[in-house]
């Protein structure tokens, strides 16, 4: 006997059809780009960047005017003050208004940009243009703009980290020069610390707590020249002897300067990092780790004290490496969805490899230039405070962070662990570091394809 | 014996009726499908996929579930913080909102002034309100701390102290309790006056009148406030993120990645973790797992509350 077939009632069928219909486009990816364009044809590119201050925007506009003189057929429409989150969303969503050329103020996400295919591989373009990237860019900068051999970004100016110190406070405390080793840092910081009658801080020699402004683990840890991952890409922090030394040294500094609680209480009274209430500007800190851009801000703010710059101190057993520092910077790349990738490459190439352009732009916004030729240029800003950072950038022992498949997640995880260590919450450091490695590996595995 | 199939005319009539019904229902059906059905189905689908929103999704089985429920250390704190806020914030908001509502309805003079004073903070956008609150409670420089200091009281570090960060968020939510006050005021003014008069004739005091007259009358509104409060707090995001960002004092301009939960993940909520996973790390699969976990918990808590409601309310309600 033939079985009667039950039909789905329309009240069920319609929503099911609608869900199915909606799921299909939901699984689709944003439109793919193309490198089939002719860069000599008229074209308008969209360039998204993070600069927003008047002086910075002018520097970008001047750069683009120089580019336009070389490539009159390429018009560039800029959008400034764009965060990584916005770029990420735009490039994933796609659409006609998505950018062709993008820049990022951080190198943290480069691994993610490369591994996900969000930014295109620039090696074919470099090869086509005959640019030898190893000759143009310093090794550290090339390392942080590639992931697993995929050069999906190029350095567009760099940031170097060093020490700013209050010369008046130094003079008052009878200290003649900036500390070069971590023992000297501790000694000097204690000497420069002044307290009020109730025991609260009036001036702190140095704030070792990792939550202050730029005081993150990656910047501090760079003074040891650490290794984060082994050859197989596994987290190696527990096996890297410097990790434990770094964490104990940092904790030792915290103890010497009054303990975690009092330091955190004092830190909570500091103003916002980029405001005139910055703790170094207001004289609450006598020594402070920061990037080269701070010099311009200090000069503009004209604080009521004299100041100078120096490289950050190094571990006592590596005193010969004094002069090194942490490097990071702005990177530029081409969006995977760009339909004008050859024209976009002309812009990226100009912004990142043209020595005159790099020098002019670095001087205009007071950042470290990112090519070997520009770093050696006599036309660079001769300000001695700025020269300190140029020397740090040129130092071959200066290091950046290795890119990772899930962006800066491993730094965040390491940072969280370091917060617990500095607060005295970690009883067994070795065990904690092993768990940290496991966590970083789990997170990386989760993000891997 | 097989049932007789209806006559063709009758079938057409049934079909017409169904289509008409469907036509009337279609606005709701479309809304439900687009804004609830599809996102829910897609979330379940992507929870079993590796998907970075650039490349096509690939099936990974239970990997995302294992990661979120077993390997992600932030899941525990985020869930704990969310549930803590649900219990403490919702309870205090309802109690405080009801208390203010009672106070304002009993006032004989200056009612307008008090209503305005309690309701005004609700009009402030959440971000602006949070910015103002963090400024007020800023350790060392905030007016609240200076006032407490003048009284000889050492203020806590509020949003900078892991033990005080969540209570500070609760304080912020109580500051904006005016929305609940309005709802409760409407309910309180709706209680029949003759019931109070009858209770007074029976010798009932203020407490007895509240217990036997006011409370039974306003229970449906209380349940409404609790259920909507639970659902809202399960989605708590903006205030915690802004407060953490501001209190941490770090620059949050282009290039900086804000890690939610400052300090020590004490203000990290599940919605913040979902955002962080889904839109900072582009770990869409794991974010979908977390969303489903939150959805199931919200459904369970709401169902439980609705069952309790059935016991509390009368058929008339």
HADDOCK unambig.tbl for C-alpha pairs under 7 A between the chains (distance, minus, plus):
assign (segid A and resid 11 and name CA) (segid B and resid 22 and name CA) 6.70 0.50 0.50
assign (segid A and resid 15 and name CA) (segid B and resid 33 and name CA) 6.26 0.50 0.50
assign (segid A and resid 19 and name CA) (segid B and resid 33 and name CA) 6.65 0.50 0.50
assign (segid A and resid 19 and name CA) (segid B and resid 38 and name CA) 5.32 0.50 0.50
assign (segid A and resid 22 and name CA) (segid B and resid 38 and name CA) 6.95 0.50 0.50
assign (segid A and resid 23 and name CA) (segid B and resid 42 and name CA) 6.75 0.50 0.50
assign (segid A and resid 29 and name CA) (segid B and resid 53 and name CA) 6.81 0.50 0.50
assign (segid A and resid 29 and name CA) (segid B and resid 54 and name CA) 5.86 0.50 0.50
assign (segid A and resid 29 and name CA) (segid B and resid 55 and name CA) 6.61 0.50 0.50
assign (segid A and resid 29 and name CA) (segid B and resid 56 and name CA) 6.54 0.50 0.50
assign (segid A and resid 30 and name CA) (segid B and resid 54 and name CA) 6.87 0.50 0.50
assign (segid A and resid 50 and name CA) (segid B and resid 254 and name CA) 5.40 0.50 0.50
assign (segid A and resid 81 and name CA) (segid B and resid 254 and name CA) 6.48 0.50 0.50
assign (segid A and resid 82 and name CA) (segid B and resid 254 and name CA) 6.18 0.50 0.50
assign (segid A and resid 83 and name CA) (segid B and resid 254 and name CA) 4.26 0.50 0.50
assign (segid A and resid 83 and name CA) (segid B and resid 255 and name CA) 6.00 0.50 0.50
assign (segid A and resid 84 and name CA) (segid B and resid 254 and name CA) 6.63 0.50 0.50
assign (segid A and resid 84 and name CA) (segid B and resid 255 and name CA) 6.05 0.50 0.50
assign (segid A and resid 85 and name CA) (segid B and resid 280 and name CA) 6.75 0.50 0.50
assign (segid A and resid 92 and name CA) (segid B and resid 53 and name CA) 5.84 0.50 0.50
assign (segid A and resid 92 and name CA) (segid B and resid 54 and name CA) 5.79 0.50 0.50
assign (segid A and resid 104 and name CA) (segid B and resid 255 and name CA) 6.04 0.50 0.50
assign (segid A and resid 105 and name CA) (segid B and resid 254 and name CA) 6.43 0.50 0.50
assign (segid A and resid 105 and name CA) (segid B and resid 255 and name CA) 4.19 0.50 0.50
assign (segid A and resid 106 and name CA) (segid B and resid 255 and name CA) 4.89 0.50 0.50
assign (segid A and resid 106 and name CA) (segid B and resid 256 and name CA) 6.97 0.50 0.50
assign (segid A and resid 116 and name CA) (segid B and resid 52 and name CA) 6.85 0.50 0.50
assign (segid A and resid 116 and name CA) (segid B and resid 54 and name CA) 6.54 0.50 0.50
assign (segid A and resid 116 and name CA) (segid B and resid 55 and name CA) 6.98 0.50 0.50
assign (segid A and resid 118 and name CA) (segid B and resid 54 and name CA) 6.62 0.50 0.50
assign (segid A and resid 213 and name CA) (segid B and resid 249 and name CA) 6.96 0.50 0.50
assign (segid A and resid 213 and name CA) (segid B and resid 250 and name CA) 4.98 0.50 0.50
assign (segid A and resid 268 and name CA) (segid B and resid 139 and name CA) 6.02 0.50 0.50
assign (segid A and resid 268 and name CA) (segid B and resid 160 and name CA) 6.80 0.50 0.50
assign (segid A and resid 269 and name CA) (segid B and resid 139 and name CA) 5.85 0.50 0.50
assign (segid A and resid 269 and name CA) (segid B and resid 140 and name CA) 5.15 0.50 0.50
assign (segid A and resid 269 and name CA) (segid B and resid 141 and name CA) 6.52 0.50 0.50
assign (segid A and resid 271 and name CA) (segid B and resid 249 and name CA) 6.85 0.50 0.50
assign (segid A and resid 272 and name CA) (segid B and resid 249 and name CA) 4.97 0.50 0.50
assign (segid A and resid 272 and name CA) (segid B and resid 250 and name CA) 6.56 0.50 0.50
assign (segid A and resid 273 and name CA) (segid B and resid 249 and name CA) 6.33 0.50 0.50
assign (segid A and resid 273 and name CA) (segid B and resid 250 and name CA) 5.78 0.50 0.50
assign (segid A and resid 273 and name CA) (segid B and resid 251 and name CA) 5.73 0.50 0.50
assign (segid A and resid 274 and name CA) (segid B and resid 251 and name CA) 6.44 0.50 0.50
assign (segid A and resid 406 and name CA) (segid B and resid 281 and name CA) 6.12 0.50 0.50
assign (segid A and resid 442 and name CA) (segid B and resid 71 and name CA) 6.98 0.50 0.50
assign (segid A and resid 447 and name CA) (segid B and resid 283 and name CA) 6.40 0.50 0.50
assign (segid A and resid 449 and name CA) (segid B and resid 50 and name CA) 6.71 0.50 0.50
